[in-house]
Amino acid sequence: MKIGKKLKEMKVKTIIKLILFIAIFGFLIWTVLSSDEPEQDLTSPSAPPVVEEEPPAEEVPGTPPPEEGPVVDIDEDELEEIEDLEYVFDETQQVIEGHEFLVSNDYYELYLKEENLSIVLRDKTTGALMYSTAEEPIGGNESWTNFMRSGIVMEYLVGTNIVVYQADMYSENPEKTITETTDGFTADIYYPSLEIGFTVAVTLTDRGITVDVPQESIVEEADRYKLSSLYVYPFLGHTLLGEREGYMMIPDGSGALIHLDDKNGKFRQPYSKMIYGENVGVDDPFVLSLFNRMNPFNDTENILMPVYGMVHTDTEIGFLGIIEEGQYSAKLEAYPNGAILPYNWITSKFIYRQVYNQPTSQESGTMVVRQRTRNNFDVKVHFQFVSGESADYMGLAKTYREYLLSENLFEPKEDAFHLRVDFLGAEIEDGLIFKKDVPMTTFQEAYDILMSIQSSGRDQLMSIYTGWQEKGPYGGLPIRQVKANSSLNGELSLSEFELALNEAAIDLYLEHDGLRINTEELKNTRLKVMRKFNKRRYEEEVYGNVYDTFNYLHPESSAKLLMDLQGEYLDQELQGVMLSGITHTLFSFSEGSREYDRITTKNTYQPIVESYNEQFNLVLDQPFSYLWDNTKAFVNAPMASSNYVFTDEDIPFLSLVLKGIMPMYSEYINFQANQDEFFLQLVEQGINPSFLITKEAPQALINTNSSWIYSSSYDRYEETINNYYDELSAVHEQVKGAQIDNYERSGKLTSVTYDNGMVVHVNYSDQALNVGAETIEPLSYKVVTNE
């Protein structure tokens, strides 16, 4: 009886389980088959659609989903029907392509079309025009057509739907109230259906135009609709296919050009990058590694300056867009023709809110949510124009240099030549039970090497010492006390080492990473670790042999730690510091339920850098432009761009701006693939050379996080150091204190003219080249007087 009863109970339980299984399985199948998730669509200027958290119950306003299929699909007949625009007018006009004359000054005239806030600027000296919109755009769907015809374009979010919608000067029926001013106009823009509004002010200046969108003018009266991003005159200077001559300038690394020739549909993606580096607090960078825990890709270069440019060389007019406000939340976008549209155009995009992935469990599962708090900033962009012989990237560089100096954003530094010889002190590797130090260059050994160089008459030296702290450059993160690694002490302590170098007139800088924390070594600490908007810690993958990942310190922890250490540096009479990490990293972060934007991070970092600049002999590692006034020199200056496939030419825009007003030091010569070419670039750009040196052979680093150092022995580089010093110090002596006034390329020959009358000719070819009466030998250079 008991057995039979148990069998009946088992059958009932089995039936119930079977029913539940069928129900769950059926529900999953129904969910998959009935889902109608849109594919990623690149045919809209809005962000690509993503899965909705909770689809809105009722219909919402907004630009309808763009048409599918390739956007750039035009034929020859369509091109022939396009009315040719006039690009030069010798005299003032009352109307230009529907734009009415508005205001003028001694240099420029401004024309306005109120319908779409489109403007035309005319250079009064040359008569050249620059248009801000495409009047009869081709090659785009309705969404892109409205984008190309609008002077101002807004993107917005709807409720919990994280799809970005577009509102421009045509869609969403904006109400516009335009008021003329003595030097331009203001436009109050309001979208009644969205209950979003803002004010745009356009001012004609002696240099071009300035566009302002004050944050106090932004209204968001509905809970359902929120501002996502804003474009101001994104099509200013646009060109169609290869109809114009010229280029777009992007400040990627050292700088790069995208020519305005016909790309023949080769490129499908634009250049799109955050100014001042990626925002790891919101964005989720992902690199798939198939190479045994090694990153197969080189790191891309940052945008160090909030500028961009467009030049029309055929009519000799161009502009430099200088983002004065809003740069910490701005993205730079450059579209070569064929990337979505048949037009070349470049713009800044100001981001007020983003979406991000929010984990729904500890193990797996995410949902996409939107940023709760709007980023807090004004928008201000100066479009400063160049014309005539100045309508080239040299003219753009001089414009930015003059802006920095005239606005007192930068105090010129002493233009001194020093050869930089850096040292790696000690590293750390895994031992049988405990980690152990790997001493590479003791303080005494570093001193002896520098004295050896100086004794040969090469006395203008500087040195950055890394790995001086306990547990080395990676195990000792963050630096919590100014205490030297015991394996480096010997005949000289750290304080004695710096004192001895001071007596020899050699500046020593201790490398200090103020950004990172090694939580593997520092599991229990009161220091706060930065958390992204999704509340997770950001993890920086480094693929190291000892440590795989690092975290970022909360900005307040970085600032407090650095402030506390000031006294320790001073007590030990250590005057030289090289700050890194916080000098070229900005991010949004969360704390509890609050979200903080990158301006908060910048406002936390900047005062501590200023304090160190007042207290110490300070240099900064690849600093963003807002820190340039707080460093004695620019360390690890990029000499190339990221080399994207759609860039046509690298240019030394950074050097053209800073040479003569800021000493710059190169990245390490040890690791350059072509050292002959790199040397010529140093001559051309006026950048001081840098070497990373160790006393011990680099093979000792094979099991450390510094295993990337494969060539560093002083014996290997002694002769090279001497040669670089002799050559580059002699060039510097002839151009010392001078700024670059002109820069020309002719094939493999580059000529750099300084404002003191000296010219540096650099020949990158393997044949002798003539310029005027001068012959420049193959892979060589010559400094002459400009007669």
N, C-alpha and C positions, 0 to 999 in steps of 0.2 A: 504493500500500500504506500509506504513512504517513498519507495523508488518511483512508482508511477506518478506520485504527486510531484516529485522533483522534475521528472521528465516534462510534465505539463507546464511547470514554472519556467523551465528552460525554453520550451517552445514559444511561450508567450514573450519572454525576453528577446528571443531571437527574432520573432516577428516584429516587435517594436523597433529593434535595432535596424532591421531591414527597411522598414518604412521610413525611418529617419534618414538612413543612407540614401534611399531613392529620392527623398524630398530635397536633401541638400545637393545631391548630384544634379538633379533636374534644375534646381535654382541656378547653379553655376553655369550649366549649359545655356539656360535662358538668358542669363546676364551677358555671356559672351556673344551669343547670336544677336541679341537685341541692342547691343551697344553701338552707338553711332559716333564714336570718338573721331573728331576731325584730324586729318594728317597735318603735320607741320607745313605751314604755308608761307612761302617767302615772297608772295606777290603783294603783300601789304606793308606799308611803312610801320605798322603797329607790331608789337611783339608777337611771336608765333603763338597760336592757340595752344592751351594745355587743358588737361582734364579739369572739369569744373568740380568744386567741392560740393555745391548744391545748386543745380540749375535754377535760375529764377522762374517763378511760376508764371509771371506775365511777360509780355513782350517788352523789350527794352529798346531805348533809342540807340543809335550808333550806326556807324558805317557797316553795311551788310558784308558778310564774308566775301572776300575778293574772288574773282573768277579763277578757276583752276587752270593749270597749263602754263607754259612759259609766257612771261610777261613781255619780253623783248621779242616781238613778232611783227616786224614791219617790212614792207616791201618798197621797191624803188619808186613806185607810183606815189606812195604816201610821202616819201621824202621829197619828191619833185613838187608836191602840192604845198609844201611848207613855204610860207612867205618869208623871203630873206629879210633879216633885221638889219637896220642901220647900226653900225658900231661906232661911228664917228660923226659928229656934227660940229662944223666950224663955228656956228653961232648959237646963241640961246634960242630955244624953241618954246612955244607955248604948250604944245602937246607932243609927247613922244610915246607912241604905241598905247594910247589911252591914258597915259600918265600926264597929269597937268603940272605945270611949273608951280613950285611951292615956295622955295626960298633959296638964296645963294649967299656966298661970301666971296672973299678974294680968290679962292682956289676952286670951289666946287659949286655945282647946282644940284638941287634935290627936286625930283619930280615924284608925284604921288598919285596912285589910283586907289580911291577910297573903297571901291567895291571889295577888294581883297587885300588892302594895305600893302600892295606891291609898290616898290620904289625903283627909280632909276637914278643913278648918280652920274653926273657929267663932269669930267675934268676940264676946267676952263682954259688951261694952258694948251692941252693937246686936242681937246674936243672928244676924247675917247669916252665911251659909255660903258656902264656895267649895269646889267639887268638883275633883278632879284627873283623873278618868276618866269615860267614858261607860259606865254599867252595862249598858244595852241599846242599843248604837249601831245606827244605821240608815244606809242609803245607801252602804255599803261592801262590798267583797268580803271574803274571809276574812282576807287580809293586813291590810287596813285595820281590820277589826273587832278583831283582836288588838291592833293599834296603839292604838286608841282605848280599849281596856280595860286597858292596861298602864301602870303608873307609870314603868317604866324600859324602854327599847327600845334594843337593840343592833343594829348592822349589821356584817356581816363579809364577808371575801373568802375564796374557796376556791381554793387552789393558784394556777395561772396563769390561772384563769378570773377575769376582771375584773368579772363581774356581781356586784352587791352583794346579799347575802341578808339576811333579817331574822330576828332572834331576840328574842323578847319574853318576857313572863311566862307565855305559853301555848305558843307554838311552841318546838321544840327541847328541851322537857321540862327546864326549869332546876331545879337543886337550890337551895333557899333555906334559909338558916339565919338566923333573925331573933332578935336579942337586944335586949330592952328596956333603955333607959338612963334615967337620972334625968330627962332632958329630951328624950327621943325614942327612936330605935331605930337599930340598924345591921342591915344585911342583907348576908350573904355569898352571892353569886350565882355559881353554877357550872353550865356547860353540858357535861355529860359527853361528848356526841357530838362536841363542838367542841374540848374541852379548853381553854376560855376561861373565865376567872372574874374577878370584881372585887368590891369592897366599896362599898356605898352607906351613908352616914350621914345621917340626917335629924334635925335639932335644932330644937326649938321655942325661939324667942327672944322678947324683949319686943317685937320689931318684926315677927315672922312666923316663917318657917322658913328654915333654911340647909341646903343639900344639898351633900354632899362625896363625891367619888370620887377617893381618893388614887391617883396613878399607881403607887405602890409596891405597891398591892393588886392591880394587873392582872396576871394570869397568862395566858400564851399557850404552852401546853405542846406544841402540835403545829406542825410546820412547814407543814402544809397549810392550817390555818385561822388567819386573822389579823383582829384587830379593825379595823374601818373607821371607825365613828362611834358616837356615843352620844347619846341623848335622855334628859333627866331631867325628868320630869313635863311632857311636852309638851302635855297636854290640860288643864293647870291653868287653871280659869276659863273653859273652853269654853262656848259657847252654841249652840243649834240655831236655824238660820234667823234669823227676826226675833223670837223669843220673849222676848228680854231687851232692856233699854235700856242703852246704854253704848257703849264703843269700845275698840279696841286702839290702843296708842301705839307708833309706830316712830320711832327717832331718826335718820331719814333726813334729812340736811342739818340744817335748823333743827328739824325734827320734823313729824310728820303723824299724823292719826287715821284709822282705818278703823272706821266705825260698825257697830254690831251689828244693823242693820236687815236685812230680807230683800233680798238682792241680785237675786232673781229670775233666777238663773242667768246673769247678765251676764258674770261673770269665770271664766275657765278656768285661769288661772295665779296662783300665790301670789306674795307678796313674798319673795324669797330673796336674801340679800346677805351677804357676808363682813363681819364687824365689823372695823373699821379698814381698809376698802378691799379691792379684789380682790387675789388672790394671783397675780401675773403669772408667778411662777416655776413654777407648776403649771398654772393655768388658761390657756386659749388664747382670749382675747377676739378676736372677729372682727367687723369692720364692712364690709359690702359697699358700696363707694362707686360710685355711678353718676353722680357729679357732678364729673367732671374733676379727680380727685385731691383732692377736698374732702370732709371729713367732714360728712355731711348731718345728723348727730345731735348734740345738745348732750350734754356730759359729764354723767353722773348724779352726784348728791351722795354723799359718803362717809358711813358711820356713824362718827361721831367719838367716841361714848360707848358703852361696853359695857352698855347698859341697854335695857329694853323694858317695856311695861306692858299691863295689862288692867284695865278699870274697869266695874263694874256699877252704873250710876247709880240703877237702880230699887231696889236693896237697899243702896245706899251702902257698897259694899265694892270694893276694888281692890288690885292689888299692883304694885310695881315690881321687876322682875327685874334684879338687879345682878350681873353676872358678875365675880367677883373673881379667879378663877383659870381659865385656859383660854381667855380672851377672844382671844388672838392666833391661835387655831386654831378659832374658833367662827363659825358662820353663824347669822344671824337669819332665821327663817321665820315669815311671818304669812299665814294662809289665811282670806280672807273666804269666807262660805258660797257654795257653787257652784263654788269652785275645788277640784275633786276630790271634796269631801265637802259635806254640807249644814250643816256646823258652822263657826263662827268660832273659830279657835284660833291661838295665837302661842307660839313656843318658840325656844330656842337649840339648835343642833345642834353637838356637839363632834366635830371631824374629826381622827382619828388617822392615817389613810392615805387617799390619793387615787389616782386613775388619771390618766394623762396620755398624750399622743401622742408616741411615740418615732420620729423619722425613721429610715428604713432605708437611705437613700441620700442623696447630696448633692443630687440633683435632685428626686426625688419618691418617694412611698411612705412610709407610716407604719404602725406597729402600736401598739395601746394596751397599756400596761404599768402595773403598780401600783407605788406608792411602796414602796421597800424598808424604810426605817427608820420606825418609829412616832414620830409627833410626841410630844415629851416634855413633858407638863404634867399638873398636877392639875386637877380640876374642882371649882369652888366657886361656887355660885349662892345669893345672898341673895334670898329672896322677901319683901320688906318691904311690909307691908300698910298701906293707908289706909282710913279709915272715916268715916262721918258726913259733915260738911261738907267734910272733907279728901279725900273720894273723888272726885277729879277730877284732870285732868292738872296743875293747879297744885299739888295735894298730892303728886303724883309728883315734880315738879320740886323742891319743898322737901325731899322725902325724899332725893333724890340730893345736893342741896346740903349737907344735914346730914351725910350719909354721907361726902362728900369732906372736910369740915371736921373731923368727929369722929375720922376715921381718920388724920388728919394727912397726907392725900394732897395737900393744897392749902393754901398759905399765902395769905390774902387780900392782894390788891395794892391800891395806892393808886387810888382811884376818881377819876381826873383826867380832865377834858375837854381834848382837843386836836383840832384840825382837821388831818387828814392830807392833805398836798399832796406827792404823789410825782412824781418826774421820770424821764424816759427820757433817758439821756445820749447814747450813740451806738449806731447799728445798723451793719449791713454789708450790701452788695448786690454782685451780680456785676458786674464791669467787663468791658471788652473782652478783657483778658487775665487780670488779677488782680482779686480782690475789693477793694472800697474802702469806707472808712468813710463813714457818713452821720450827721454830728453833728446832734443835735436840740436839746440843751440843755447848754451848757457850764456849768462850775462857777460862773463869774461870773454867767451868766444866771439860773441857779437861785437864787443868793444874792439877786440883784436882785429877783426875783419874790417871794421870801419877805419881803424887807425892805419891799416895796411893800404886802404884806398887813399886816405888823406895824405899819407906820407909820400905818395907819388905825385903830389901837387894837385890832386883832384879834391878840393876841400869843400865845395858847396854840396853838402849832403844832408839828407833827412831820412829818418827811419821810423817805421811803424812796427811795433813789437806785439805779436799775437801769441796766445797760448802762454802768457806770463803767469796766469793765476792757477790756483789749486785745481787739479783735475783737467787742466788744459782748456782749449778753446770751445769744446763741446760739452765735456763732462762738468765743467764749471759754470754752466749757465743756470740762472743769471749770476753775475758777480755780486756777492753779498758782503764781501769785505776785501779791502785792498791788502791782499796778502800774496806774496810771490810763491810760485811753485817751488817747493824745497829742493827739487832735483836740479834747479837752475842756479841755486846759490853756490858760491865757491869763493874765489878770491874777491869777487864783487857781489854785493847785495843789489837789489833792485834800485834802492835810493842812491847807492854809490855809483851804480851804472849810469843813471841819468845825470848825476852831478859831474861825473867824468866827461860825459858827452857835452854837457853845457860848457865846460872849460875848453873843449875843442871846437866850440861854436857849431855843434851838430844838434839839431832839434830831434828829440825822441818823443814818440807818441805811443801811449798804451792803448791797444785796441779794446773797445768796450761796446759789446752788443747790448743795447738797452731794451731789446724787443723780446728775446726768446727765453724760455724756461725749459729745462730738462727735467720733466716730471719723473723720469725713470730714476734719476739720482736724487730727486727732491720730492719724495712722495708726500710727506707731511710738511706743510708750510702754511704760514698765514698770508702769503702772497696770493693775490687773486689772479686767476687765469681767465683770459678773454673767452667769452662765449658768444657764439654767433646768434643771429636772430632766432634760430631754431633751438636755442638753449644748449646746443652741443658745443664742446670745445673744438676750436679749430686745430687740426693736426697737420703740421707741415712734414710731408714725406721727404726724407733726405737720402734714403737707400744707403745708409752708412754701415760699416762693418762692426760697429759697437752699438750705435744708437740709430734706430730707424726713424723716429719721429721727434719733433719738438712742438711745443705749444707756444702761444703768444701770451705775454703778460697783459693783464688788464692795464689800460693806459695809466690809471691812477697809481697802480703798483710800480710801473716803470718810472714814473715821475718821482714817487716817494723814495724808491730805492736809489735812484741817481742823486737825489737831493741829499739823502743821508750819507752817501759815499763822498760827497764833496769835501767834507771835513777830514775824512781819512786820507784822501789824496793830498790835501794841503798839509796835514800833520806830518806826512812823510816827504814833504817838499817835492812832490811829483807834479810837474806843471803841464806836461803834454798829454793830451787825450785825443783819441780818434773815435768819435761816436759812429756807430753803425746800427742797422736795423730800423730804429725809429726815424732815421733820416730819409728813408725811401719806402716807407710802408704806412698806409692809412687804411682804416677799416671801420665799418659800423660794428656795433656790438650790443648785447643785451645784458641787463642786470636785473634779476627778478622779473617783474612784468614790464619793465620799461625798455624802450629801444633808444639807442643813441646813434646819431649819424657820424660821418667822417669828420665833420667840422668839430665835433666834440673831441675826437681823438687828436686832431691838429691843434686845437686850443689847449690840450693837455701837454702835448709834446713840445710845442714851440717855446713856452716860457722856460722850461728846464734847459733846452738847447741855448737859449739866450743867456741864462744864468751861467752855464759852463763857458760860454764865449767870454763873459766878463771875468770869470775867475781863472781860466786856464788858457794855455796856448792850444787852441782847438782847431781840428780839421774834421770834415764830415765826409762820410762814405756815400758817394753818388747822391747828393742831396737834391730834394725837390726844390723848385725855384723859390718858394716862400722862405727857405732857410739860407739862401745864398749870402745874405748879409751877415750871417752869424758863423762864418767859417773863414779861416785864414787861407784855405785852399780847397779845391774841388778834387777829391780823391776818387780814383777808378772811373775817370771820365770815359763814357762810351765813344768809340771811334767809328762805329758802323751802326746800321739799323738792324732790325730783326730779320731782314732779307725775305720779306714776303714775296710771293710769286708775282703779285700785281704791282710791286714797286719797280720802277725803271732805273733808278739811279740813287745811290747813297750820296749825301752831301754832309759836310761838316758844319751844320747849322749851329750847333752848340759852341764850337770853337769860333765861328765867325762872330758870335755874340760876345763871348767872354774873353777872347784873347786880348791881353793888354790891360784888363781890369780885374782878372782873377787868375792866379796860378792854377794850372790843371795838371794832374798826374794820371798817367795812363794805367790801364790794367796791366797785369804782369806780362812782361816780354817773354818769360820762360815758356809760356804755353801758347804762343802764337804759331799757327801753322806755317806762315810765310814770314819769317823775321826780316827779310830784306825789304819786302813791301811795307811791313809794319814800321820799320825804321823811317822810310820815306814819308809815311803818313804822319809820324811824329814831327818831322821837319816841316811838312806842309801845314799842319794844324797848330804848331807851336805848343805842343804838349810835352811835359817833362817825362822822362822814362822811369819805369818802375820795375824792380826785380824782387823776387821772393827767394831768400837765401837760407840755407841750413848748413851747419857745420858737418853734421852727420849725413851719410848717403840717404836719399829718399826711400831706398828699399826698406828701411826700418819702419816706414809708415804703412806698409802693405796691409796690416791688420787693424788699422785705425780709421776713424772717420775722415782723416786727411789723406787717404790713399790716392786721391786725385792728384796729389803732388808727385809727379814722376821725374822731375828734373829740377834740382835746386842746390846742388853742392857748389860751394864757393869756388872750388878748384875748377869747376866746369865753366863758370861765368866770369872769372876774374878778368880775362882779356877783353871779353865783350863789354863788361862794365866800363872799363877804361876807354874803349873805343867810342861807346855811346856818349860818355861824358865829354870827351874831346870834341866830337863833331857837333853835338847839340848845344853845348855851352857856347861854342863859337858862333853858331847861328843866332842864339838868343842875344848875345852881346850886340848884334847889329840891329835887332828889332826890339830891344828892351823898352818897355813902357809904351810902345806904339800899338795902335789898334788897326785891325784889318780894314782897309778902305776899299779894296776891290779883289775879286776872286774870279778867275777865268779858267775854263778848261777847253783844250783843243786836242781832241783825241787822247793820247797818253801823256800829254803835257799839261801841267797845272801851273798857273802863275798867280802868286799871292802878293798883292801890293799893300804895303803898310803906309799909315799916314805920316811917317817920318821920311818917306821917299825911297825906302828900300823895297826890293822885289825879290821874292824867293821863287825860283823856277825849279820844278820837280819833274823829272822824266821817269815815268813808270815803264817805258818800253825797253826792249833789249837792243835798240838801235839809237845812235846819236841823233838828237833833234836840234834844229836851229830855231831860235826866237830872236828876231832882229839880228844884231851882230854877234849874239852869244850862241855858243854851241854847248849843249847840255849832254854830257856823256850818258851812255845807257845805265839805267837803274841808278841815277845819280841826281844831284841838285847843284844849284849855283845861286849865290846871293849877290845881287848887283844893285847899283844905284839907278833909280828911275830918272832918266834924262828926258 
